[in-house]
Amino acid sequence: MTLAFPVAMKFAVKTWSNGKARAGQLQLGSCPSPMETPALLLSTRKGLPLFISPDLLPDLPYPDSALLHVSPLHFVETMSPNIISKLGGLNQMLGLHRHAFAAFPRDSVQCLPEFDSSNKLGASFDTPSGRRLIKPVDYMELICSLKPSLWATLADEVPGWVSDHRNKASVDRTVKWLDDCISQSPASGAVFGAIVGGSDKEQRKRCALEVSKRNISGYWIGGFGFGESMDDRPALLNEVTDHLPGERPRLISGLGLPEEVLQGVAAGIDLFDSSYIYHLTLGGFALTFPLDLLNLAEEFPEKTMGIDQSKINLKATVYRKDTGPIVEGCVCYTCRNHTRAYINHLLNVHEMLAQILLEIHNTHHYLGFFQAIRSAIKEDKFERFCDMFLQKRRDHLTAAVAVGA
């Protein structure tokens, strides 16, 4: 099924696996090549990844790395929206002509919405100068100036432990703000309607049904990563996706860990925003888990047990004299040119180059994880891929606990 929008966006679902997991293609006007989904949006600070400079972006797999998340909140207290608009929007200002920007009001690194039941006019966010109230009209002014390829409407996100009354009010406000934003919609950019509902399945369903009535291009599912349990999350996700049109893309915030991403894909999510790479990099960790799990199991079944399914801490002394790459066979810039010992040295002398090299590798590796997910869906082996990944993760954690004891 293919759906074309007047905003130069096309989305098509190509393959399903295990009922709801799906692989597709997303074409945005600013990107020459279509992006395959499920896909990862790269987190940015004012339009650029936190540690990767523009001249190093081409080293990442393209077009897998072509979609960048930007929070309009980052521009509340910088240059005026008029100046950004006159410069031609973010793509022109930053010179990233082959990339697309997805703008939505979740800063997964620093700023979170204020859970305040008295805010009826807009959402309150943290800024360097304290909390600021962002009304729909203010938010749309920022969207119009940034000129993103796709953007999500303002949302009243709440954590999983709020009262039923507060949760219902957040859904009512989010739907009202959706209508307010659409009525002031800019001429370009695909509109994604925000869906909230906390940990209440009925409110999730109600919000999904209301938002799906609007003439919008896709759906941004917010309110996750705010206190709901891993066990409860699949039912909440399904309550949303079961009531959304299947031909439109779905984007989610708050699911960053590999296990959480697999939960989202199993529920039919197409796009993921995550600060997971940023937090790993800041802590000195490098992703190392194998990406070809299906082939490993078929060719080397006796060697798959006990594999570290996670990451390594390159600050550790054990890597001081390790002259190998982070991951043997990895083709990222970091692994092709530098050793674990060198990055260990950079981390321990507090050189920012350590974070630059780590973020390049971690981004490259995590994009490879999404590519492996897409391959598993296309081969109708997604459920097996999930089972193997989670089992190897459990085996490693069990082994680590046993060693610690």
C-alpha positions as CSV (number, residue, x, y, z in Angstrom):
1,M,0.0,0.0,0.0
2,T,1.3,3.5,-0.9
3,L,0.1,6.8,0.3
4,A,1.3,10.1,-1.2
5,F,0.9,13.5,0.4
6,P,0.9,17.0,-1.1
7,V,3.9,17.8,1.1
8,A,6.4,15.7,-0.9
9,M,6.2,12.7,1.4
10,K,5.5,9.1,0.4
11,F,5.2,6.1,2.6
12,A,4.7,2.4,1.6
13,V,4.6,-0.7,3.7
14,K,6.3,-3.5,1.8
15,T,6.5,-6.5,4.1
16,W,4.9,-7.8,7.3
17,S,6.3,-10.4,9.7
18,N,4.4,-12.0,12.7
19,G,1.3,-10.0,12.0
20,K,2.3,-6.5,12.9
21,A,6.0,-6.0,12.5
22,R,6.5,-4.2,9.2
23,A,9.2,-3.0,6.8
24,G,8.6,-0.1,4.4
25,Q,10.0,2.9,2.6
26,L,9.7,6.6,3.5
27,Q,10.5,9.2,0.9
28,L,10.9,12.8,1.9
29,G,11.3,15.6,-0.5
30,S,14.7,16.8,1.0
31,C,16.3,13.3,0.7
32,P,17.3,12.0,-2.8
33,S,17.0,8.4,-1.7
34,P,14.1,6.7,0.2
35,M,14.7,5.5,3.7
36,E,13.8,2.0,4.7
37,T,11.8,1.5,7.9
38,P,11.9,0.6,10.8
39,A,14.4,3.4,11.0
40,L,16.3,5.4,13.7
41,L,16.2,9.2,13.9
42,L,19.5,10.6,15.0
43,S,19.2,12.9,18.0
44,T,20.6,16.3,17.5
45,R,21.3,19.5,19.5
46,K,20.0,22.4,17.3
47,G,20.2,20.3,14.2
48,L,23.5,18.5,14.5
49,P,24.5,15.3,16.4
50,L,26.1,16.2,19.7
51,F,29.6,14.9,18.9
52,I,29.6,14.3,15.1
53,S,30.7,17.3,13.0
54,P,29.0,17.8,9.5
55,D,32.1,16.7,7.6
56,L,32.0,13.3,9.4
57,L,28.2,12.7,8.8
58,P,28.8,11.3,5.2
59,D,30.8,8.4,6.8
60,L,27.5,7.1,8.3
61,P,25.4,4.8,6.2
62,Y,23.2,6.8,3.9
63,P,20.2,7.1,3.7
64,D,19.9,5.2,7.0
65,S,21.3,8.2,8.7
66,A,19.4,10.8,6.7
67,L,16.6,11.6,9.2
68,L,17.6,13.9,12.0
69,H,15.4,14.7,15.1
70,V,15.4,18.3,16.2
71,S,13.5,19.8,19.1
72,P,12.0,23.2,18.4
73,L,12.6,23.9,22.1
74,H,16.3,24.3,21.4
75,F,15.5,27.5,19.4
76,V,13.2,29.2,21.9
77,E,15.9,31.5,23.3
78,T,18.4,31.7,20.4
79,M,18.1,33.6,17.2
80,S,14.6,34.7,16.3
81,P,12.4,32.6,14.1
82,N,12.3,35.3,11.5
83,I,16.1,35.0,11.1
84,I,16.0,31.2,10.7
85,S,13.2,31.6,8.2
86,K,15.1,34.2,6.1
87,L,18.1,31.8,6.0
88,G,15.9,29.2,4.4
89,G,15.2,26.9,7.4
90,L,17.5,24.4,9.1
91,N,18.6,22.6,6.0
92,Q,19.9,25.8,4.4
93,M,21.3,27.2,7.6
94,L,23.3,24.1,8.4
95,G,24.1,23.1,4.8
96,L,22.6,19.6,5.2
97,H,20.8,19.5,1.9
98,R,20.6,15.7,1.6
99,H,19.2,15.2,5.1
100,A,15.7,15.6,6.5
101,F,14.6,17.0,9.8
102,A,11.8,15.7,12.0
103,A,10.7,18.3,14.5
104,F,8.6,17.3,17.6
105,P,8.4,18.8,21.1
106,R,10.4,16.1,23.0
107,D,14.0,16.9,24.0
108,S,15.0,13.4,25.0
109,V,18.4,14.6,26.3
110,Q,17.5,17.4,28.6
111,C,14.1,19.0,28.5
112,L,10.9,17.2,29.6
113,P,7.4,18.7,29.7
114,E,6.1,20.0,32.9
115,F,3.4,17.7,34.4
116,D,1.3,20.5,35.7
117,S,-2.5,20.2,35.6
118,S,-2.9,24.0,35.7
119,N,-1.3,24.5,32.2
120,K,-4.3,24.7,29.9
121,L,-2.9,27.2,27.3
122,G,0.3,25.4,26.4
123,A,3.1,23.1,27.5
124,S,5.8,24.2,30.0
125,F,9.4,23.2,29.2
126,D,12.8,23.6,30.8
127,T,15.1,26.2,29.1
128,P,18.4,27.7,30.2
129,S,16.4,30.6,31.6
130,G,13.9,28.5,33.6
131,R,10.6,27.1,32.6
132,R,8.8,28.6,29.6
133,L,5.2,28.2,28.5
134,I,4.9,27.2,24.9
135,K,1.5,27.9,23.3
136,P,0.4,26.3,20.0
137,V,0.8,29.6,18.3
138,D,4.4,30.0,19.6
139,Y,5.2,26.4,18.6
140,M,3.9,26.9,15.1
141,E,6.0,30.0,14.7
142,L,9.0,27.9,15.4
143,I,7.9,25.1,13.0
144,C,7.3,27.6,10.2
145,S,10.8,29.0,10.7
146,L,12.7,25.7,10.9
147,K,10.9,24.3,7.8
148,P,11.3,20.6,8.8
149,S,10.4,17.8,6.4
150,L,8.0,16.4,9.0
151,W,6.8,17.7,12.3
152,A,4.5,16.6,15.2
153,T,1.9,18.7,16.9
154,L,2.3,19.9,20.5
155,A,1.5,17.3,23.2
156,D,0.7,17.2,26.9
157,E,2.8,14.2,27.9
158,V,2.3,12.7,31.4
159,P,4.1,10.0,33.3
160,G,2.5,6.6,34.0
161,W,1.6,7.4,37.6
162,V,-0.8,10.4,37.2
163,S,-4.4,10.2,38.2
164,D,-7.2,9.2,35.8
165,H,-8.5,12.8,35.8
166,R,-5.0,14.2,34.8
167,N,-4.6,11.6,32.1
168,K,-7.9,12.3,30.6
169,A,-7.2,16.0,30.6
170,S,-3.8,15.4,28.8
171,V,-5.6,13.6,26.0
172,D,-8.2,16.4,25.7
173,R,-5.6,19.0,25.6
174,T,-3.4,17.2,23.1
175,V,-6.4,16.7,20.7
176,K,-7.3,20.4,21.1
177,W,-3.7,21.5,20.4
178,L,-3.6,19.2,17.4
179,D,-6.6,21.1,15.9
180,D,-4.9,24.4,16.9
181,C,-1.7,23.5,15.2
182,I,-3.4,22.1,12.0
183,S,-5.4,25.4,11.7
184,Q,-2.1,27.3,11.6
185,S,-0.2,24.7,9.5
186,P,2.7,25.9,7.4
187,A,2.8,25.4,3.7
188,S,5.3,22.5,3.8
189,G,6.2,19.6,6.0
190,A,4.3,16.4,6.7
191,V,2.1,16.8,9.9
192,F,2.2,14.0,12.5
193,G,-0.6,14.0,15.1
194,A,0.5,13.5,18.7
195,I,-1.0,10.6,20.6
196,V,-0.8,10.4,24.4
197,G,-2.6,8.6,27.2
198,G,-0.1,7.6,29.8
199,S,-0.5,4.0,31.1
200,D,-4.2,3.9,30.6
201,K,-5.2,1.7,27.7
202,E,-8.6,3.3,27.3
203,Q,-7.2,6.8,27.1
204,R,-4.5,5.6,24.6
205,K,-7.3,4.1,22.5
206,R,-9.5,7.2,22.8
207,C,-6.6,9.5,21.7
208,A,-5.6,7.2,18.8
209,L,-9.2,7.2,17.5
210,E,-9.6,11.0,17.8
211,V,-6.3,11.7,16.1
212,S,-6.9,9.2,13.3
213,K,-10.0,11.3,12.3
214,R,-7.8,14.2,11.3
215,N,-6.4,14.8,7.9
216,I,-2.7,14.3,8.8
217,S,0.3,12.5,7.3
218,G,1.3,10.3,10.2
219,Y,1.4,9.7,13.9
220,W,3.8,10.7,16.7
221,I,3.2,8.4,19.8
222,G,4.4,10.3,22.8
223,G,4.3,9.7,26.6
224,F,6.5,6.6,26.6
225,G,9.6,6.3,28.7
226,F,7.8,8.1,31.5
227,G,7.4,5.3,34.1
228,E,5.4,2.6,32.4
229,S,6.8,-0.9,33.0
230,M,8.3,-3.1,30.3
231,D,5.7,-5.7,30.9
232,D,2.8,-3.3,30.5
233,R,4.2,-1.5,27.4
234,P,3.3,-4.0,24.7
235,A,-0.4,-3.8,25.6
236,L,-0.3,0.0,25.6
237,L,1.5,0.1,22.2
238,N,-1.0,-2.3,20.7
239,E,-3.9,-0.3,22.0
240,V,-2.6,2.6,19.9
241,T,-1.4,0.9,16.7
242,D,-4.5,-1.3,16.5
243,H,-6.6,1.8,16.0
244,L,-4.5,3.7,13.5
245,P,-4.7,3.4,9.7
246,G,-2.1,1.0,8.5
247,E,-0.9,3.0,5.5
248,R,0.5,5.9,7.5
249,P,3.9,6.1,9.3
250,R,4.1,5.9,13.1
251,L,6.9,7.6,15.0
252,I,7.6,7.0,18.7
253,S,9.7,8.7,21.4
254,G,11.0,7.2,24.6
255,L,11.9,3.7,23.4
256,G,15.7,3.6,23.1
257,L,17.1,0.4,24.5
258,P,17.4,-2.5,22.0
259,E,14.7,-4.5,23.9
260,E,12.4,-1.5,23.8
261,V,12.9,-1.0,20.1
262,L,12.0,-4.6,19.5
263,Q,8.8,-4.1,21.5
264,G,7.9,-1.1,19.3
265,V,8.7,-2.9,16.0
266,A,6.5,-5.8,17.2
267,A,3.6,-3.4,17.6
268,G,4.0,-1.9,14.2
269,I,6.1,1.2,14.8
270,D,8.1,2.6,11.9
271,L,10.3,5.4,13.2
272,F,12.2,5.7,16.5
273,D,13.7,8.7,18.3
274,S,16.4,7.8,20.9
275,S,19.0,9.3,23.1
276,Y,20.4,5.9,23.8
277,I,23.5,6.5,21.6
278,Y,24.2,9.8,23.3
279,H,24.1,8.4,26.8
280,L,26.3,5.4,25.9
281,T,28.8,7.7,24.3
282,L,28.8,10.1,27.3
283,G,29.6,7.2,29.6
284,G,32.5,5.9,27.5
285,F,30.6,2.8,26.3
286,A,30.8,1.2,22.9
287,L,28.2,-1.1,21.4
288,T,29.6,-4.6,20.5
289,F,26.6,-7.0,20.3
290,P,26.5,-9.2,17.1
291,L,24.2,-8.1,14.4
292,D,23.9,-11.3,12.3
293,L,22.2,-13.3,15.0
294,L,20.2,-15.5,12.6
295,N,23.4,-16.5,10.7
296,L,25.3,-17.1,13.9
297,A,22.7,-19.5,15.1
298,E,22.5,-21.4,11.8
299,E,26.2,-21.6,11.2
300,F,27.8,-21.7,14.7
301,P,25.1,-22.8,17.2
302,E,27.7,-23.9,19.8
303,K,29.4,-20.5,19.8
304,T,26.4,-18.2,20.3
305,M,26.0,-18.9,24.1
306,G,27.6,-16.3,26.4
307,I,28.1,-13.6,23.7
308,D,28.1,-10.2,25.2
309,Q,24.9,-8.8,23.8
310,S,25.5,-5.3,25.0
311,K,28.5,-3.0,25.2
312,I,32.0,-2.6,26.6
313,N,33.3,0.2,28.9
314,L,36.4,1.6,27.1
315,K,37.5,3.4,30.2
316,A,38.4,0.1,31.7
317,T,42.1,-0.7,32.3
318,V,41.8,-4.0,30.4
319,Y,41.7,-1.9,27.1
320,R,44.8,0.1,27.8
321,K,47.0,-2.1,25.5
322,D,44.3,-3.5,23.3
323,T,45.4,-2.8,19.7
324,G,42.2,-4.1,18.1
325,P,39.2,-2.2,16.8
326,I,36.1,-1.8,18.9
327,V,34.4,-4.5,16.8
328,E,36.3,-6.8,14.5
329,G,35.0,-6.3,11.0
330,C,33.2,-3.1,11.6
331,V,33.6,-0.7,8.7
332,C,32.8,2.6,10.6
333,Y,35.4,5.4,10.5
334,T,36.5,4.7,14.1
335,C,37.1,1.0,13.7
336,R,38.9,1.5,10.4
337,N,41.3,4.0,11.8
338,H,41.7,3.7,15.6
339,T,42.2,1.1,18.4
340,R,40.5,0.4,21.7
341,A,43.8,1.4,23.4
342,Y,43.7,4.9,21.7
343,I,40.1,5.6,22.7
344,N,40.9,4.3,26.2
345,H,43.7,6.9,26.4
346,L,41.5,9.7,25.0
347,L,38.7,8.9,27.6
348,N,41.2,8.9,30.5
349,V,42.8,12.2,29.6
350,H,39.3,13.7,29.0
351,E,39.8,14.5,25.3
352,M,36.5,15.3,23.4
353,L,37.8,13.3,20.5
354,A,36.9,10.2,22.5
355,Q,33.2,11.1,22.4
356,I,33.5,11.9,18.7
357,L,35.0,8.6,17.8
358,L,32.6,6.7,20.1
359,E,29.5,8.4,18.8
360,I,30.5,7.6,15.2
361,H,30.9,3.9,16.1
362,N,27.8,3.7,18.3
363,T,25.6,5.4,15.6
364,H,27.0,3.1,12.9
365,H,26.4,0.0,15.0
366,Y,22.9,0.9,16.1
367,L,22.0,1.7,12.5
368,G,23.2,-1.8,11.7
369,F,20.9,-3.1,14.4
370,F,17.9,-1.5,12.6
371,Q,19.2,-2.9,9.3
372,A,19.2,-6.4,10.9
373,I,15.7,-5.9,12.1
374,R,14.5,-5.0,8.6
375,S,16.2,-8.0,7.2
376,A,14.6,-10.3,9.7
377,I,11.1,-8.8,8.8
378,K,11.8,-9.3,5.1
379,E,12.7,-12.9,5.7
380,D,9.7,-13.4,8.0
381,K,12.0,-14.3,10.9
382,F,11.4,-11.3,13.1
383,E,10.0,-13.3,16.0
384,R,13.0,-15.6,15.9
385,F,15.3,-12.6,15.8
386,C,13.7,-11.1,18.9
387,D,13.8,-14.4,20.8
388,M,17.5,-14.9,20.0
389,F,18.5,-11.3,20.9
390,L,16.6,-11.4,24.2
391,Q,17.9,-14.9,25.1
392,K,21.5,-13.9,24.5
393,R,21.0,-10.8,26.5
394,R,19.6,-12.8,29.4
395,D,22.4,-15.4,29.1
396,H,25.0,-12.6,29.3
397,L,23.3,-10.9,32.3
398,T,23.0,-14.2,34.1
399,A,26.7,-14.9,33.5
400,A,27.7,-11.5,34.8
401,V,25.7,-11.9,38.0
402,A,27.3,-15.3,38.5
403,V,30.8,-13.9,38.1
404,G,29.9,-11.0,40.5
405,A,28.7,-13.5,43.2
